[in-house]
Amino acid sequence: MPPYDEQELADLLRALKPPPEDWAEAARQVPRIQRQLDQVLPTLEAESAARSTETEALERAISEAGIEPAPQLVAALKRHLEHAGE
């Protein structure tokens, strides 16, 4: 790639079509989503050991029922159990 100076790069960028609005909106959301992730991740990381134990227990129960604990099945059962307590 040939080296460009700042003016050439600016000219090339101006020549581009504007991005689709949904791309621009998604880009505007990145900082907010990052802040939310930063708030939630410490809690999730602290609870990861408990979730791992729960997942292992669920996989064991599925296996004991004579069923292969496929990831899709485990995920579906987790969702079901989460909503069953509501």
Chimera marker file (.cmm) of the C-alpha trace (Angstrom):
<marker_set name="trace">
<marker id="1" x="0.000" y="0.000" z="0.000" r="1" g="1" b="0" radius="0.5"/>
<marker id="2" x="1.487" y="3.353" z="-0.947" r="1" g="1" b="0" radius="0.5"/>
<marker id="3" x="2.115" y="5.816" z="1.881" r="1" g="1" b="0" radius="0.5"/>
<marker id="4" x="-0.499" y="8.566" z="2.108" r="1" g="1" b="0" radius="0.5"/>
<marker id="5" x="-0.240" y="11.880" z="3.858" r="1" g="1" b="0" radius="0.5"/>
<marker id="6" x="-3.050" y="13.166" z="6.072" r="1" g="1" b="0" radius="0.5"/>
<marker id="7" x="-4.641" y="15.246" z="3.311" r="1" g="1" b="0" radius="0.5"/>
<marker id="8" x="-4.754" y="12.315" z="0.887" r="1" g="1" b="0" radius="0.5"/>
<marker id="9" x="-6.317" y="10.125" z="3.561" r="1" g="1" b="0" radius="0.5"/>
<marker id="10" x="-8.891" y="12.804" z="4.351" r="1" g="1" b="0" radius="0.5"/>
<marker id="11" x="-9.753" y="13.097" z="0.654" r="1" g="1" b="0" radius="0.5"/>
<marker id="12" x="-10.132" y="9.330" z="0.336" r="1" g="1" b="0" radius="0.5"/>
<marker id="13" x="-12.359" y="9.157" z="3.407" r="1" g="1" b="0" radius="0.5"/>
<marker id="14" x="-14.556" y="11.984" z="2.096" r="1" g="1" b="0" radius="0.5"/>
<marker id="15" x="-14.976" y="10.088" z="-1.171" r="1" g="1" b="0" radius="0.5"/>
<marker id="16" x="-16.533" y="7.119" z="0.626" r="1" g="1" b="0" radius="0.5"/>
<marker id="17" x="-20.294" y="6.750" z="0.799" r="1" g="1" b="0" radius="0.5"/>
<marker id="18" x="-21.688" y="7.313" z="4.288" r="1" g="1" b="0" radius="0.5"/>
<marker id="19" x="-22.181" y="4.134" z="6.311" r="1" g="1" b="0" radius="0.5"/>
<marker id="20" x="-25.659" y="2.641" z="6.653" r="1" g="1" b="0" radius="0.5"/>
<marker id="21" x="-27.558" y="4.280" z="9.505" r="1" g="1" b="0" radius="0.5"/>
<marker id="22" x="-27.803" y="1.040" z="11.473" r="1" g="1" b="0" radius="0.5"/>
<marker id="23" x="-23.998" y="0.743" z="11.398" r="1" g="1" b="0" radius="0.5"/>
<marker id="24" x="-23.647" y="4.300" z="12.652" r="1" g="1" b="0" radius="0.5"/>
<marker id="25" x="-26.207" y="3.671" z="15.405" r="1" g="1" b="0" radius="0.5"/>
<marker id="26" x="-24.418" y="0.475" z="16.438" r="1" g="1" b="0" radius="0.5"/>
<marker id="27" x="-21.136" y="2.392" z="16.638" r="1" g="1" b="0" radius="0.5"/>
<marker id="28" x="-22.776" y="5.057" z="18.814" r="1" g="1" b="0" radius="0.5"/>
<marker id="29" x="-23.958" y="2.333" z="21.197" r="1" g="1" b="0" radius="0.5"/>
<marker id="30" x="-20.481" y="0.822" z="21.740" r="1" g="1" b="0" radius="0.5"/>
<marker id="31" x="-19.386" y="3.119" z="24.610" r="1" g="1" b="0" radius="0.5"/>
<marker id="32" x="-22.682" y="2.638" z="26.500" r="1" g="1" b="0" radius="0.5"/>
<marker id="33" x="-22.573" y="-1.129" z="26.057" r="1" g="1" b="0" radius="0.5"/>
<marker id="34" x="-18.926" y="-1.221" z="27.153" r="1" g="1" b="0" radius="0.5"/>
<marker id="35" x="-19.801" y="0.695" z="30.346" r="1" g="1" b="0" radius="0.5"/>
<marker id="36" x="-22.640" y="-1.749" z="31.025" r="1" g="1" b="0" radius="0.5"/>
<marker id="37" x="-20.332" y="-4.721" z="30.453" r="1" g="1" b="0" radius="0.5"/>
<marker id="38" x="-17.783" y="-3.196" z="32.815" r="1" g="1" b="0" radius="0.5"/>
<marker id="39" x="-20.504" y="-3.012" z="35.480" r="1" g="1" b="0" radius="0.5"/>
<marker id="40" x="-21.822" y="-6.553" z="34.984" r="1" g="1" b="0" radius="0.5"/>
<marker id="41" x="-18.666" y="-8.564" z="34.264" r="1" g="1" b="0" radius="0.5"/>
<marker id="42" x="-17.197" y="-8.471" z="37.796" r="1" g="1" b="0" radius="0.5"/>
<marker id="43" x="-20.384" y="-10.030" z="39.173" r="1" g="1" b="0" radius="0.5"/>
<marker id="44" x="-20.512" y="-12.625" z="36.423" r="1" g="1" b="0" radius="0.5"/>
<marker id="45" x="-16.864" y="-13.517" z="36.915" r="1" g="1" b="0" radius="0.5"/>
<marker id="46" x="-17.400" y="-13.895" z="40.662" r="1" g="1" b="0" radius="0.5"/>
<marker id="47" x="-20.345" y="-16.207" z="40.025" r="1" g="1" b="0" radius="0.5"/>
<marker id="48" x="-18.634" y="-18.232" z="37.293" r="1" g="1" b="0" radius="0.5"/>
<marker id="49" x="-17.545" y="-20.986" z="39.685" r="1" g="1" b="0" radius="0.5"/>
<marker id="50" x="-21.125" y="-21.447" z="40.905" r="1" g="1" b="0" radius="0.5"/>
<marker id="51" x="-22.431" y="-21.494" z="37.323" r="1" g="1" b="0" radius="0.5"/>
<marker id="52" x="-19.808" y="-24.039" z="36.372" r="1" g="1" b="0" radius="0.5"/>
<marker id="53" x="-20.907" y="-26.286" z="39.254" r="1" g="1" b="0" radius="0.5"/>
<marker id="54" x="-24.569" y="-25.869" z="38.248" r="1" g="1" b="0" radius="0.5"/>
<marker id="55" x="-23.742" y="-26.727" z="34.633" r="1" g="1" b="0" radius="0.5"/>
<marker id="56" x="-21.811" y="-29.817" z="35.693" r="1" g="1" b="0" radius="0.5"/>
<marker id="57" x="-24.752" y="-30.955" z="37.851" r="1" g="1" b="0" radius="0.5"/>
<marker id="58" x="-27.171" y="-30.398" z="34.980" r="1" g="1" b="0" radius="0.5"/>
<marker id="59" x="-24.933" y="-32.297" z="32.538" r="1" g="1" b="0" radius="0.5"/>
<marker id="60" x="-24.615" y="-35.134" z="35.054" r="1" g="1" b="0" radius="0.5"/>
<marker id="61" x="-28.415" y="-35.328" z="35.446" r="1" g="1" b="0" radius="0.5"/>
<marker id="62" x="-28.849" y="-35.406" z="31.668" r="1" g="1" b="0" radius="0.5"/>
<marker id="63" x="-26.250" y="-38.177" z="31.348" r="1" g="1" b="0" radius="0.5"/>
<marker id="64" x="-27.865" y="-40.165" z="34.160" r="1" g="1" b="0" radius="0.5"/>
<marker id="65" x="-31.122" y="-39.980" z="32.185" r="1" g="1" b="0" radius="0.5"/>
<marker id="66" x="-29.296" y="-41.716" z="29.339" r="1" g="1" b="0" radius="0.5"/>
<marker id="67" x="-29.173" y="-38.629" z="27.126" r="1" g="1" b="0" radius="0.5"/>
<marker id="68" x="-26.087" y="-37.038" z="25.577" r="1" g="1" b="0" radius="0.5"/>
<marker id="69" x="-25.647" y="-33.593" z="27.239" r="1" g="1" b="0" radius="0.5"/>
<marker id="70" x="-25.315" y="-31.647" z="23.992" r="1" g="1" b="0" radius="0.5"/>
<marker id="71" x="-24.596" y="-27.922" z="24.486" r="1" g="1" b="0" radius="0.5"/>
<marker id="72" x="-27.921" y="-26.958" z="22.870" r="1" g="1" b="0" radius="0.5"/>
<marker id="73" x="-29.851" y="-29.229" z="25.256" r="1" g="1" b="0" radius="0.5"/>
<marker id="74" x="-27.960" y="-27.930" z="28.290" r="1" g="1" b="0" radius="0.5"/>
<marker id="75" x="-28.641" y="-24.323" z="27.225" r="1" g="1" b="0" radius="0.5"/>
<marker id="76" x="-32.338" y="-25.030" z="26.633" r="1" g="1" b="0" radius="0.5"/>
<marker id="77" x="-32.688" y="-26.676" z="30.039" r="1" g="1" b="0" radius="0.5"/>
<marker id="78" x="-30.908" y="-23.760" z="31.724" r="1" g="1" b="0" radius="0.5"/>
<marker id="79" x="-33.343" y="-21.328" z="30.103" r="1" g="1" b="0" radius="0.5"/>
<marker id="80" x="-36.278" y="-23.485" z="31.171" r="1" g="1" b="0" radius="0.5"/>
<marker id="81" x="-35.033" y="-23.674" z="34.760" r="1" g="1" b="0" radius="0.5"/>
<marker id="82" x="-34.439" y="-19.907" z="34.895" r="1" g="1" b="0" radius="0.5"/>
<marker id="83" x="-38.017" y="-19.217" z="33.793" r="1" g="1" b="0" radius="0.5"/>
<marker id="84" x="-39.507" y="-21.941" z="35.998" r="1" g="1" b="0" radius="0.5"/>
<marker id="85" x="-38.548" y="-19.953" z="39.097" r="1" g="1" b="0" radius="0.5"/>
<marker id="86" x="-40.425" y="-16.842" z="37.958" r="1" g="1" b="0" radius="0.5"/>
<link id1="1" id2="2" r="1" g="1" b="0" radius="0.2"/>
<link id1="2" id2="3" r="1" g="1" b="0" radius="0.2"/>
<link id1="3" id2="4" r="1" g="1" b="0" radius="0.2"/>
<link id1="4" id2="5" r="1" g="1" b="0" radius="0.2"/>
<link id1="5" id2="6" r="1" g="1" b="0" radius="0.2"/>
<link id1="6" id2="7" r="1" g="1" b="0" radius="0.2"/>
<link id1="7" id2="8" r="1" g="1" b="0" radius="0.2"/>
<link id1="8" id2="9" r="1" g="1" b="0" radius="0.2"/>
<link id1="9" id2="10" r="1" g="1" b="0" radius="0.2"/>
<link id1="10" id2="11" r="1" g="1" b="0" radius="0.2"/>
<link id1="11" id2="12" r="1" g="1" b="0" radius="0.2"/>
<link id1="12" id2="13" r="1" g="1" b="0" radius="0.2"/>
<link id1="13" id2="14" r="1" g="1" b="0" radius="0.2"/>
<link id1="14" id2="15" r="1" g="1" b="0" radius="0.2"/>
<link id1="15" id2="16" r="1" g="1" b="0" radius="0.2"/>
<link id1="16" id2="17" r="1" g="1" b="0" radius="0.2"/>
<link id1="17" id2="18" r="1" g="1" b="0" radius="0.2"/>
<link id1="18" id2="19" r="1" g="1" b="0" radius="0.2"/>
<link id1="19" id2="20" r="1" g="1" b="0" radius="0.2"/>
<link id1="20" id2="21" r="1" g="1" b="0" radius="0.2"/>
<link id1="21" id2="22" r="1" g="1" b="0" radius="0.2"/>
<link id1="22" id2="23" r="1" g="1" b="0" radius="0.2"/>
<link id1="23" id2="24" r="1" g="1" b="0" radius="0.2"/>
<link id1="24" id2="25" r="1" g="1" b="0" radius="0.2"/>
<link id1="25" id2="26" r="1" g="1" b="0" radius="0.2"/>
<link id1="26" id2="27" r="1" g="1" b="0" radius="0.2"/>
<link id1="27" id2="28" r="1" g="1" b="0" radius="0.2"/>
<link id1="28" id2="29" r="1" g="1" b="0" radius="0.2"/>
<link id1="29" id2="30" r="1" g="1" b="0" radius="0.2"/>
<link id1="30" id2="31" r="1" g="1" b="0" radius="0.2"/>
<link id1="31" id2="32" r="1" g="1" b="0" radius="0.2"/>
<link id1="32" id2="33" r="1" g="1" b="0" radius="0.2"/>
<link id1="33" id2="34" r="1" g="1" b="0" radius="0.2"/>
<link id1="34" id2="35" r="1" g="1" b="0" radius="0.2"/>
<link id1="35" id2="36" r="1" g="1" b="0" radius="0.2"/>
<link id1="36" id2="37" r="1" g="1" b="0" radius="0.2"/>
<link id1="37" id2="38" r="1" g="1" b="0" radius="0.2"/>
<link id1="38" id2="39" r="1" g="1" b="0" radius="0.2"/>
<link id1="39" id2="40" r="1" g="1" b="0" radius="0.2"/>
<link id1="40" id2="41" r="1" g="1" b="0" radius="0.2"/>
<link id1="41" id2="42" r="1" g="1" b="0" radius="0.2"/>
<link id1="42" id2="43" r="1" g="1" b="0" radius="0.2"/>
<link id1="43" id2="44" r="1" g="1" b="0" radius="0.2"/>
<link id1="44" id2="45" r="1" g="1" b="0" radius="0.2"/>
<link id1="45" id2="46" r="1" g="1" b="0" radius="0.2"/>
<link id1="46" id2="47" r="1" g="1" b="0" radius="0.2"/>
<link id1="47" id2="48" r="1" g="1" b="0" radius="0.2"/>
<link id1="48" id2="49" r="1" g="1" b="0" radius="0.2"/>
<link id1="49" id2="50" r="1" g="1" b="0" radius="0.2"/>
<link id1="50" id2="51" r="1" g="1" b="0" radius="0.2"/>
<link id1="51" id2="52" r="1" g="1" b="0" radius="0.2"/>
<link id1="52" id2="53" r="1" g="1" b="0" radius="0.2"/>
<link id1="53" id2="54" r="1" g="1" b="0" radius="0.2"/>
<link id1="54" id2="55" r="1" g="1" b="0" radius="0.2"/>
<link id1="55" id2="56" r="1" g="1" b="0" radius="0.2"/>
<link id1="56" id2="57" r="1" g="1" b="0" radius="0.2"/>
<link id1="57" id2="58" r="1" g="1" b="0" radius="0.2"/>
<link id1="58" id2="59" r="1" g="1" b="0" radius="0.2"/>
<link id1="59" id2="60" r="1" g="1" b="0" radius="0.2"/>
<link id1="60" id2="61" r="1" g="1" b="0" radius="0.2"/>
<link id1="61" id2="62" r="1" g="1" b="0" radius="0.2"/>
<link id1="62" id2="63" r="1" g="1" b="0" radius="0.2"/>
<link id1="63" id2="64" r="1" g="1" b="0" radius="0.2"/>
<link id1="64" id2="65" r="1" g="1" b="0" radius="0.2"/>
<link id1="65" id2="66" r="1" g="1" b="0" radius="0.2"/>
<link id1="66" id2="67" r="1" g="1" b="0" radius="0.2"/>
<link id1="67" id2="68" r="1" g="1" b="0" radius="0.2"/>
<link id1="68" id2="69" r="1" g="1" b="0" radius="0.2"/>
<link id1="69" id2="70" r="1" g="1" b="0" radius="0.2"/>
<link id1="70" id2="71" r="1" g="1" b="0" radius="0.2"/>
<link id1="71" id2="72" r="1" g="1" b="0" radius="0.2"/>
<link id1="72" id2="73" r="1" g="1" b="0" radius="0.2"/>
<link id1="73" id2="74" r="1" g="1" b="0" radius="0.2"/>
<link id1="74" id2="75" r="1" g="1" b="0" radius="0.2"/>
<link id1="75" id2="76" r="1" g="1" b="0" radius="0.2"/>
<link id1="76" id2="77" r="1" g="1" b="0" radius="0.2"/>
<link id1="77" id2="78" r="1" g="1" b="0" radius="0.2"/>
<link id1="78" id2="79" r="1" g="1" b="0" radius="0.2"/>
<link id1="79" id2="80" r="1" g="1" b="0" radius="0.2"/>
<link id1="80" id2="81" r="1" g="1" b="0" radius="0.2"/>
<link id1="81" id2="82" r="1" g="1" b="0" radius="0.2"/>
<link id1="82" id2="83" r="1" g="1" b="0" radius="0.2"/>
<link id1="83" id2="84" r="1" g="1" b="0" radius="0.2"/>
<link id1="84" id2="85" r="1" g="1" b="0" radius="0.2"/>
<link id1="85" id2="86" r="1" g="1" b="0" radius="0.2"/>
</marker_set>
